[in-house]
Amino acid sequence: MQKTLLQYNQIVTMCRDIFEKKMKDYGTSWRILRAESVTDQIYIKAQRIQSIEQKKAQMIGDDIRSEFIGIVNYGIIGLIQLEAAVDLPVNLEPDDAMSLYERHLDRVRTLMIAKNHDYGEAWRSMRISSYTDLILMKIYRTKQIEDNLGQTMVSEGIDANYMDMINYAIFALIKIDFKE
């Protein structure tokens, strides 16, 4: 578990750095997105990954790794947007945005630790393509919950699905970056 936490934190640091740099370029323009739009952004990235995996080729420069980073960061944005009060401004102060990012990332990390304990690091034996498929499945579940106006009968909510998508993307990045 120590190895996992060390690798996880290295990946998270890289994702956070990219999020912070993009915020310097674009501000917090993502605040305008509704949760459904965030889900669709994650869908676009996961669908592209699956397409590249199946075709074994790509025509534009962004690689699979950058798409998984995008899934992590859009997943955090989704968690922020789900929780954000309507009156939270579109133009957040950078420190406030990063504080929200960190808080939600801590929730996701805590979930990973608990699940990793119970599942015994089963994720290490999985293929990256399985993470892609699981993310897409979680997206379809999330879209259905959104279509049901957030109501579920026995299932976890949108936030739990976002957290799982983030963790699957981080696991994929660990496998890519650490050649596992």
C-alpha positions as CSV (number, residue, x, y, z in Angstrom):
1,M,0.0,0.0,0.0
2,Q,2.9,2.3,0.6
3,K,4.1,2.0,-3.0
4,T,0.5,2.7,-4.2
5,L,0.2,5.8,-2.0
6,L,3.6,7.1,-3.1
7,Q,2.8,6.6,-6.8
8,Y,-0.8,7.9,-6.4
9,N,0.5,11.1,-4.7
10,Q,3.1,11.7,-7.5
11,I,0.4,11.4,-10.2
12,V,-1.9,13.6,-8.2
13,T,0.8,16.3,-7.9
14,M,1.3,16.2,-11.6
15,C,-2.5,16.5,-12.3
16,R,-2.8,19.4,-9.7
17,D,0.1,21.2,-11.4
18,I,-1.5,21.0,-14.8
19,F,-4.9,22.1,-13.3
20,E,-3.2,25.1,-11.7
21,K,-1.3,26.1,-14.9
22,K,-4.5,25.8,-16.9
23,M,-6.3,28.0,-14.4
24,K,-3.6,30.7,-14.9
25,D,-4.3,30.4,-18.7
26,Y,-8.1,30.3,-18.5
27,G,-9.1,31.4,-15.1
28,T,-12.0,29.5,-13.6
29,S,-14.1,29.5,-16.7
30,W,-15.0,25.9,-15.9
31,R,-17.3,27.3,-13.2
32,I,-19.9,28.1,-16.0
33,L,-20.3,24.4,-16.7
34,R,-23.3,22.5,-15.4
35,A,-22.6,19.0,-14.0
36,E,-24.0,17.4,-17.2
37,S,-21.5,19.3,-19.3
38,V,-18.7,18.2,-17.1
39,T,-19.9,14.6,-17.5
40,D,-19.9,15.1,-21.3
41,Q,-16.3,16.5,-21.2
42,I,-15.2,13.4,-19.3
43,Y,-17.1,11.2,-21.9
44,I,-15.3,12.9,-24.8
45,K,-11.9,12.1,-23.2
46,A,-12.8,8.5,-22.3
47,Q,-14.3,7.9,-25.7
48,R,-11.2,9.2,-27.4
49,I,-9.0,6.9,-25.3
50,Q,-11.1,3.9,-26.2
51,S,-11.1,4.9,-29.9
52,I,-7.3,5.1,-29.9
53,E,-6.9,1.9,-28.0
54,Q,-9.1,0.1,-30.5
55,K,-7.7,1.6,-33.6
56,K,-4.1,1.5,-32.3
57,A,-3.5,4.8,-34.0
58,Q,-4.3,8.5,-33.5
59,M,-4.4,11.5,-35.7
60,I,-4.0,14.4,-33.3
61,G,-1.1,15.0,-30.9
62,D,-2.7,14.7,-27.4
63,D,-1.8,11.3,-26.1
64,I,-3.8,8.9,-24.0
65,R,-1.9,10.1,-20.9
66,S,-3.1,13.7,-21.3
67,E,-6.7,12.5,-21.7
68,F,-6.5,10.5,-18.4
69,I,-5.1,13.7,-16.8
70,G,-8.1,15.6,-18.2
71,I,-10.4,13.0,-16.7
72,V,-8.8,13.4,-13.3
73,N,-9.1,17.2,-13.4
74,Y,-12.6,17.3,-14.9
75,G,-13.7,14.8,-12.3
76,I,-12.5,17.2,-9.6
77,I,-14.3,20.0,-11.4
78,G,-17.4,17.9,-11.4
79,L,-17.2,17.3,-7.6
80,I,-16.7,21.1,-7.1
81,Q,-19.6,21.9,-9.3
82,L,-21.9,19.4,-7.6
83,E,-21.2,21.0,-4.2
84,A,-20.8,24.6,-5.3
85,A,-23.5,27.0,-4.2
86,V,-25.3,28.8,-7.1
87,D,-23.9,32.1,-5.8
88,L,-20.3,30.9,-6.0
89,P,-18.7,33.3,-8.5
90,V,-17.5,32.1,-11.9
91,N,-14.3,33.9,-11.4
92,L,-12.9,32.3,-8.2
93,E,-9.7,33.5,-6.7
94,P,-6.9,31.0,-7.5
95,D,-6.3,30.1,-3.9
96,D,-10.0,29.4,-3.4
97,A,-10.2,27.2,-6.4
98,M,-7.1,25.3,-5.3
99,S,-8.5,24.9,-1.9
100,L,-11.7,23.3,-3.4
101,Y,-9.5,21.1,-5.6
102,E,-7.5,19.9,-2.6
103,R,-10.5,19.2,-0.5
104,H,-12.2,17.1,-3.1
105,L,-8.9,15.3,-4.0
106,D,-8.5,14.4,-0.3
107,R,-12.0,12.8,-0.4
108,V,-11.0,10.8,-3.6
109,R,-7.7,9.7,-2.0
110,T,-9.5,8.5,1.1
111,L,-11.9,6.5,-0.9
112,M,-9.0,4.9,-2.9
113,I,-7.3,3.9,0.3
114,A,-10.5,2.3,1.7
115,K,-11.3,0.4,-1.5
116,N,-7.6,-0.6,-2.1
117,H,-7.6,-2.1,1.4
118,D,-10.8,-4.1,0.7
119,Y,-9.9,-5.1,-2.9
120,G,-6.3,-5.9,-2.2
121,E,-4.8,-3.8,-5.0
122,A,-6.7,-5.8,-7.6
123,W,-6.3,-2.7,-9.9
124,R,-2.6,-3.6,-10.4
125,S,-3.6,-6.7,-12.3
126,M,-6.0,-4.9,-14.6
127,R,-5.3,-3.6,-18.2
128,I,-5.5,0.1,-18.9
129,S,-8.2,-0.6,-21.4
130,S,-10.3,-2.0,-18.6
131,Y,-10.0,1.4,-16.7
132,T,-11.2,3.1,-19.9
133,D,-14.2,0.8,-20.1
134,L,-15.0,1.2,-16.4
135,I,-14.8,5.0,-16.8
136,L,-17.2,4.9,-19.7
137,M,-19.6,2.7,-17.8
138,K,-19.5,5.1,-14.9
139,I,-20.2,8.0,-17.3
140,Y,-23.2,6.2,-18.7
141,R,-24.4,5.6,-15.1
142,T,-23.9,9.2,-14.3
143,K,-25.8,10.4,-17.3
144,Q,-28.7,8.2,-16.3
145,I,-28.7,9.6,-12.8
146,E,-28.5,13.1,-14.2
147,D,-31.5,12.3,-16.5
148,N,-33.3,11.1,-13.3
149,L,-32.6,14.5,-11.8
150,G,-30.1,13.0,-9.3
151,Q,-32.5,10.5,-7.9
152,T,-31.4,6.9,-7.3
153,M,-33.3,4.0,-5.7
154,V,-30.4,1.9,-4.5
155,S,-27.3,3.2,-6.2
156,E,-24.6,5.6,-5.3
157,G,-24.9,9.2,-6.5
158,I,-23.1,11.2,-9.1
159,D,-20.3,12.2,-6.7
160,A,-19.4,8.5,-6.1
161,N,-19.2,7.9,-9.8
162,Y,-17.0,10.9,-10.4
163,M,-14.7,9.7,-7.6
164,D,-14.4,6.3,-9.1
165,M,-13.7,7.8,-12.6
166,I,-10.9,9.9,-11.0
167,N,-9.4,6.9,-9.3
168,Y,-9.5,4.7,-12.4
169,A,-7.8,7.5,-14.4
170,I,-5.1,7.8,-11.7
171,F,-4.5,4.0,-11.7
172,A,-4.1,4.2,-15.5
173,L,-1.6,7.0,-15.1
174,I,0.3,5.0,-12.6
175,K,0.5,2.1,-15.0
176,I,1.6,4.5,-17.8
177,D,4.1,6.6,-15.9
178,F,5.6,3.8,-13.8
179,K,5.5,1.2,-16.7
180,E,3.6,-1.4,-14.7
